[in-house]
Amino acid sequence: MDIITDIAQQLCVPAKQLHQEGISYYNYLTELSWLLLLKIVPYLGDASRVPSHLSWEILIQKSGQEQYEYYQNAIQELSQVTVPHIAGIYTHADTSFKRPEQLATVITTLDSIDAVPVDDLGEVYDMLIEKCCRIEGNNRLQVAPRSLIDMMVILTQPQAGELIQDPLAGTASLVVAANEYIQVMSEVSETSPIQNNINNATTSLIAIEPDLVLQRLALMNCLLHQIEHKELVPVRWGDSLLSNLQAWPLGDVILSTLAFASPYEDESGKHDASLGLLQHVYQTLKPGGRAAVVLPDKVLNAVGPAQQVRSHLLDTCIVHTILRLPRGIFYPRKTLAHLLFFTKGQTPQEQTQMIWFYDLRSHVPTFGQHLRLTREHLLPFERVYGDDPLGQSPRHEEAEPERWRCFERSTLAEQNDRLNLSWLPEDEEADEEAKSENIWEIMDDIVEELEAIMALT
């Protein structure tokens, strides 16, 4: 086991213990982030703008109730500093620790990171988030496999100077991957200060996350990967569905995992947020721009509003490639989803004529705790996709005769513009597993109803 994996594992250990004491996994990650940032502030360029009486050295010299009270006051004061990125991480900070001993446990655990250079903490943090998401019983944190995130970025090829967007940023995994890809392609030295547009241009990145806890984790993830801006935060706290589209700049590249969107409700009833976010994506995509979004199966085959949105997408954009994703790759829930690649035409007349589908679900083992989705699993799809980010590379069904098929738009129209087509027979075990996915939706409804009842008592 390498040192980074080992450190991430050590940092994950207290999460299980504190969970038994009523501290959720996402609250643990929040507390760990607050403490970690306090520890590494001296290594940040803006450290001089943080009050000197708020420091890790002072914190660890205290103990018991005195340490607990100092920590609570420190995180609240740090939310008022003049550095937007740091202040954003501590916004509305209020510790979830109930006893000084819980705080002391995490402080002791953080001693283990001394063996890791600050420049490598971003990789540790990435791994820590994924490990915490895999822990049984954690239902709020959800992440996509890093192999899938990397592939989305590699195939869309974001460039320095382009406006990159993610309307549902989560913990900023796509933001981080896009930034790393641009650095590599721009041949930026690891020891040089980052000079790409994501860090220095005010309109090169728009990432939004409606969940405050996830937004804090996203900001910390960006900070540890050296993605920051002197005046703005790289991931804003807000709801893309409530934004004014007229004031929203059009993006060159839009990347998002919309399968994690929570349902929302208005006067007309309950709606699937992933459907609304899909509309947001294709409406804010620049002519000539490209997008890669992960969508749940349920919005790709439903009739009614979902069908209308799909038809509008096909009429206004060029959907050129769809990847049917395997089971079990999303944590902690086994959400069934597809990955859509599409571009916006330069003229209103350009629309979808045909779509290439790749089935990576049929006759493929279910992924999960013991079988992880890796780059090797995705390489056959990458090869048939081709090198062109707009999906214009030469394609032939003979390349992958069983999994790779092309369908005309007329064929899709005959099937209510369904975008979750499959042609390989499913085995019985897979069919039963697919049916059981509805249990998660039922449980969501029950939890929401219970929370509403508790709010009234």
C-alpha atoms as one frame of an Amber mdcrd trajectory, in Angstrom:
protein
   0.000   0.000   0.000   1.491   3.381  -0.981   1.725   6.201   1.539  -1.140
   8.257   0.065  -3.555   5.310   0.203  -2.358   4.496   3.711  -2.916   8.078
   4.941  -6.385   8.210   3.386  -7.233   4.942   5.136  -6.006   6.295   8.486
  -8.073   9.475   8.091 -11.148   7.369   7.356 -10.905   5.290  10.542 -12.385
   7.876  12.973 -15.394   8.313  10.660 -16.741   4.884  11.579 -16.188   5.427
  15.299 -17.787   8.886  15.305 -20.695   7.628  13.201 -21.612   5.327  16.080
 -21.653   8.407  18.311 -24.070  10.298  16.037 -21.600  12.155  13.782 -22.526
  11.558  10.130 -19.856  10.807   7.542 -20.352  14.087   5.703 -20.173  16.002
   9.012 -16.962  14.173   9.820 -15.489  15.191   6.464 -16.552  18.778   7.144
 -14.864  18.850  10.565 -11.770  17.191   9.137 -11.665  19.799   6.365 -11.918
  22.679   8.842  -9.112  21.259  10.964  -6.936  20.363   7.976  -7.259  23.855
   6.523  -6.328  25.389   9.869  -3.263  23.142   9.898  -2.053  24.048   6.400
  -2.887  27.785   6.435   0.815  28.709   6.899   1.551  27.031   3.545  -1.054
  29.070   1.665  -0.261  32.336  -0.066  -3.104  34.110   1.713  -2.053  32.988
   5.188  -1.056  36.531   6.135  -4.687  37.582   5.773  -5.804  35.078   8.430
  -5.641  36.456  12.023  -2.524  35.208  13.793  -4.479  34.208  16.907  -6.267
  31.546  14.843  -3.705  28.809  14.346  -3.172  25.076  14.539  -0.274  25.539
  16.959  -2.460  27.331  19.474  -5.217  24.742  19.053  -3.012  21.713  19.774
  -1.487  23.385  22.847  -4.913  23.403  24.485  -6.881  20.430  25.765 -10.300
  19.414  26.967 -13.077  21.989  27.121 -10.654  24.863  26.494  -9.568  23.291
  23.205 -13.172  22.617  22.230 -14.241  26.237  22.852 -11.199  27.631  21.032
 -11.991  25.463  17.996 -15.625  26.548  17.896 -14.665  30.219  18.090 -11.895
  29.786  15.505 -14.085  28.233  12.799 -16.695  30.940  13.277 -14.097  33.716
  13.029 -12.564  32.151   9.934 -15.891  32.504   8.143 -15.354  36.277   8.345
 -11.823  36.494   6.885 -11.208  38.496   3.709 -10.027  35.495   1.673 -13.205
  34.349  -0.175 -12.086  30.742  -0.618 -11.208  30.247   3.051 -14.282  32.134
   4.257 -16.447  29.993   1.972 -15.196  26.772   3.525 -16.122  28.040   6.999
 -19.467  29.625   6.050 -22.088  28.970   8.779 -19.497  26.876  10.617 -20.846
  25.145  13.713 -19.149  22.034  15.035 -21.012  18.727  15.137 -18.749  17.438
  17.899 -20.668  16.986  21.126 -17.696  16.296  23.374 -14.090  17.581  23.508
 -12.877  13.979  23.208 -14.348  13.709  19.703 -12.410  16.779  18.597  -9.224
  15.447  20.178  -9.602  12.165  18.256  -9.609  13.926  14.898  -6.750  16.243
  15.874  -4.646  13.220  16.805  -5.523  11.526  13.502  -4.390  14.575  11.536
  -0.870  14.121  12.855  -0.557  11.335  10.282  -0.593  13.767   7.355   2.798
  15.158   8.320   4.323  12.428   6.155   2.575  13.771   3.039   3.749  16.905
   1.168   1.094  19.618   0.969   1.053  19.283  -2.835  -0.119  15.654  -2.461
  -2.953  16.378  -0.039  -5.398  16.839  -2.920  -4.922  13.208  -3.933  -5.335
  12.099  -0.315  -8.550  14.128  -0.022  -9.957  12.639  -3.236  -9.305   9.145
  -1.953 -10.718   9.969   1.488 -14.010  11.193   0.024 -14.379   8.040  -2.054
 -13.575   5.796   0.913 -16.138   7.539   3.116 -18.731   7.235   0.354 -18.196
   3.491   0.233 -18.930   3.008   3.927 -22.226   1.250   4.447 -24.952   3.526
   5.783 -23.686   6.721   4.147 -26.562   7.971   1.983 -25.826  11.658   1.515
 -22.409  11.589  -0.082 -22.372  10.228  -3.603 -19.462  10.131  -6.020 -18.736
   8.757  -9.466 -15.660   6.566  -9.977 -12.568   8.576 -10.784 -12.020   6.433
 -13.883 -15.373   7.599 -15.298 -14.688  11.232 -14.390 -11.290  11.120 -16.082
 -12.772   9.560 -19.212 -15.460  12.282 -19.476 -12.743  14.928 -19.363 -10.359
  13.131 -21.725 -13.021  12.636 -24.408 -14.372  16.225 -24.246 -10.850  17.722
 -24.162 -11.380  21.029 -22.268  -8.865  23.707 -23.240  -7.289  26.635 -21.426
  -9.336  29.749 -22.120 -12.628  27.877 -22.512 -15.570  28.415 -20.176 -16.162
  25.167 -18.301 -19.366  24.572 -16.336 -20.814  22.053 -13.902 -24.354  22.873
 -12.716 -24.249  20.171 -10.013 -20.662  20.131  -8.802 -20.936  17.755  -5.828
 -17.439  17.511  -4.338 -15.910  19.101  -7.491 -14.442  15.909  -8.937 -15.082
  17.044 -12.523 -13.733  20.528 -11.807 -10.537  19.022 -10.398 -10.167  16.546
 -13.276 -10.705  19.246 -15.908  -8.120  21.471 -14.236  -5.585  18.639 -14.080
  -6.199  17.758 -17.729  -5.613  21.370 -18.813  -2.418  21.519 -16.786  -1.082
  18.333 -18.352  -2.030  19.365 -21.871  -0.533  22.809 -21.326   2.641  21.152
 -20.058   2.614  23.091 -16.804   5.428  22.025 -14.544   4.436  20.510 -11.179
   6.743  22.949  -9.428   5.496  26.029 -11.277   2.671  28.223 -10.049  -0.557
  27.413 -11.885  -1.128  29.899 -14.675  -4.066  28.417 -16.554  -7.321  30.252
 -17.065  -9.300  28.267 -14.510  -7.315  29.914 -11.762  -6.886  33.392 -13.168
  -9.808  34.291 -15.435 -13.032  35.421 -13.802 -15.300  33.660 -16.314 -13.414
  30.438 -17.057 -15.292  28.249 -14.594 -18.870  28.167 -13.322 -19.589  25.370
 -10.853 -22.684  25.355  -8.656 -23.665  23.094  -5.750 -26.961  23.514  -3.837
 -25.942  21.408  -0.813 -23.884  23.556   1.579 -22.047  20.560   3.049 -21.006
  19.310  -0.389 -20.074  22.831  -1.480 -17.681  23.119   1.481 -16.089  19.796
   0.561 -15.865  20.959  -3.056 -14.095  24.167  -2.025 -11.653  22.208   0.106
 -11.043  19.788  -2.756 -10.324  22.700  -5.088  -8.051  24.395  -2.556  -5.965
  21.261  -2.046  -5.667  20.928  -5.841  -4.584  24.583  -6.062  -7.705  25.723
  -7.894  -8.529  29.124  -6.524  -9.196  32.717  -7.437  -8.329  35.882  -5.553
 -11.858  37.288  -5.726 -14.209  34.351  -6.413 -14.759  30.840  -5.122 -14.418
  28.039  -7.712 -17.654  26.310  -6.609 -20.555  28.539  -5.641 -23.343  27.690
  -3.233 -26.625  27.939  -5.123 -29.228  26.178  -7.230 -28.734  26.122 -10.989
 -32.456  25.504 -11.478 -33.241  28.830  -9.800 -30.699  30.823 -11.790 -31.549
  33.409 -14.416 -30.649  31.763 -17.719 -30.629  35.124 -19.473 -27.717  36.235
 -17.287 -25.898  32.880 -17.493 -22.860  32.919 -19.810 -22.821  30.183 -22.423
 -20.300  27.413 -21.778 -17.755  25.871 -24.136 -17.674  22.625 -22.140 -20.297
  21.374 -19.675 -19.522  18.328 -17.548 -21.803  16.970 -14.824 -23.075  13.857
 -13.065 -26.783  14.693 -12.980 -27.686  11.199 -11.744 -27.103  12.513  -8.205
 -29.688  15.296  -8.407 -32.251  15.253  -5.596 -35.958  15.609  -6.439 -37.580
  18.987  -5.866 -41.175  20.026  -5.311 -43.251  23.077  -6.273 -46.949  23.928
  -6.524 -47.454  21.429  -9.340 -45.918  18.502  -7.436 -42.669  16.556  -7.278
 -40.171  16.760 -10.128 -36.924  15.070 -11.094 -34.157  17.638 -10.776 -31.920
  15.753 -13.220 -34.471  16.471 -15.956 -34.476  20.188 -15.193 -30.688  20.237
 -15.028 -30.468  18.536 -18.416 -32.544  21.392 -19.838 -30.229  23.843 -18.108
 -27.200  22.184 -19.714 -28.349  22.291 -23.315 -29.809  25.776 -22.926 -26.520
  27.197 -21.579 -24.237  25.381 -24.027 -22.532  27.667 -26.531 -23.009  26.989
 -30.273 -20.156  24.657 -31.122 -19.797  23.693 -27.467 -19.700  20.134 -26.153
 -21.159  18.386 -23.130 -20.854  15.098 -21.260 -23.514  14.411 -18.635 -24.485
  11.355 -16.600 -28.252  10.859 -16.389 -30.355   8.277 -14.552 -32.169   5.683
 -16.646 -35.545   6.860 -15.378 -35.376  10.150 -17.299 -34.211   8.427 -20.478
 -37.227   6.188 -20.908 -40.100   7.969 -19.107 -42.953   9.520 -21.064 -44.616
  12.898 -20.436 -42.288  15.803 -19.500 -39.197  13.584 -19.738 -40.041  12.634
 -23.308 -40.606  16.284 -24.222 -37.214  17.279 -22.811 -35.469  14.451 -24.673
 -37.154  15.405 -27.940 -36.162  19.040 -27.461 -32.582  17.975 -26.734 -32.467
  15.947 -29.964 -33.990  18.823 -31.950 -31.666  21.534 -30.627 -28.401  19.619
 -30.114 -26.384  16.908 -31.815 -26.447  13.923 -29.467 -23.776  11.751 -31.043
 -22.786   9.153 -28.426 -24.433   7.404 -25.470 -22.673   5.008 -23.113 -24.859
   2.575 -21.148 -23.049   2.456 -17.812 -22.560  -0.735 -15.784 -24.365  -1.526
 -12.550 -22.950  -0.690  -9.152 -20.437   1.990 -10.132 -22.031   4.818  -8.127
 -21.660   4.959  -4.370 -23.385   4.285  -2.068 -26.468   3.614  -4.203 -26.444
   1.477  -7.313 -28.040   4.097  -9.530 -28.580   2.937 -13.111 -27.392   5.599
 -15.516 -26.178   6.506 -18.996 -23.487   8.931 -20.109 -24.559  11.286 -22.914
 -22.172  13.176 -25.187 -23.625  15.978 -27.296 -22.722  19.236 -28.997 -24.605
  22.412 -29.852 -24.892  23.162 -33.549 -23.614  26.421 -34.987 -27.059  26.986
 -36.525 -30.602  26.123 -35.336 -30.937  23.723 -38.263 -28.241  21.403 -36.922
 -29.806  18.616 -34.888 -29.426  14.944 -34.070 -29.455  12.670 -37.121 -28.068
   9.480 -35.604 -26.690   8.303 -32.268 -24.006   5.755 -31.536 -24.778   3.582
 -28.482 -22.288   1.508 -26.515 -23.647  -1.096 -24.072 -21.267  -1.532 -21.134
 -23.948  -3.041 -18.869 -25.141  -6.243 -20.516 -23.024  -9.339 -19.842 -20.779
  -7.291 -17.529 -20.281  -8.120 -13.821 -21.921  -5.834 -11.267 -19.387  -3.441
  -9.780 -19.225  -2.525  -6.099 -17.053  -2.919  -3.030 -14.928  -5.731  -4.438
 -14.919  -4.918  -8.148 -14.084  -1.314  -9.041 -14.586   0.332 -12.390 -11.141
   1.045 -13.835  -9.760   2.696 -16.939  -9.219  -0.755 -18.449 -12.972  -1.413
 -18.373 -13.592   1.837 -20.288 -10.822   1.597 -22.878 -12.858  -0.373 -25.480
 -15.431   2.436 -25.485 -12.748   5.114 -25.676 -11.274   3.433 -28.735 -14.536
   3.361 -30.689 -15.386   6.914 -29.562 -12.290   8.222 -31.329 -10.027  11.215
 -30.875 -12.462  13.920 -31.981 -14.148  15.612 -28.955 -17.203  16.400 -31.111
 -17.729  12.721 -31.865 -16.822  13.106 -35.546 -14.119  10.434 -35.715 -14.777
   7.633 -38.272 -16.943   4.927 -36.679 -17.894   1.382 -37.685 -20.115  -1.160
 -35.985 -17.579  -3.839 -36.829 -15.226  -2.348 -34.234 -17.382  -3.743 -31.388
 -20.141  -5.713 -33.161 -22.033  -6.725 -30.017 -21.843  -3.565 -27.909 -21.517
  -0.761 -30.498 -24.591   0.195 -32.550 -25.822   3.213 -34.505 -29.509   4.230
 -34.516 -31.183   6.776 -36.793 -33.305   9.537 -35.306 -36.365   8.108 -37.057
 -35.910   4.865 -35.134 -35.724   6.765 -31.854 -38.876   8.733 -32.718 -40.772
   5.473 -33.101 -39.852   4.663 -29.483 -40.840   8.004 -27.888 -37.244   9.231
 -28.231 -36.063   6.784 -25.578 -32.333   7.084 -24.999 -31.689   3.937 -22.972
 -31.768   1.464 -25.831 -30.453  -2.046 -25.275 -30.280  -4.967 -27.668 -28.314
  -7.604 -25.771 -30.382 -10.020 -23.654 -30.089  -9.563 -19.892 -29.444 -12.501
 -17.584 -32.056 -13.267 -14.941 -29.933 -12.095 -12.011 -29.368  -8.714 -13.662
 -33.105  -8.355 -14.331 -33.936  -8.967 -10.672 -31.287  -6.505  -9.567 -32.653
  -3.852 -11.924 -36.126  -4.266 -10.468 -34.797  -3.818  -6.936 -33.405  -0.366
  -7.797 -36.895   1.082  -7.301 -36.558   0.348  -3.588 -34.164   3.276  -3.239
 -36.725   5.683  -4.674 -39.394   4.354  -2.292 -37.019   4.749   0.646 -36.274
   8.335  -0.415 -39.973   9.160  -0.313 -40.362   7.548   3.125 -37.374   9.456
   4.538 -38.707  12.757   3.193 -42.123  12.100   4.729 -40.570  11.206   8.102
 -38.429  14.341   8.065 -41.512  16.431   7.318 -43.360  14.823  10.228 -40.420
  15.405  12.578 -40.266  19.053  11.532 -43.874  19.472  12.692 -43.296  17.962
  16.134
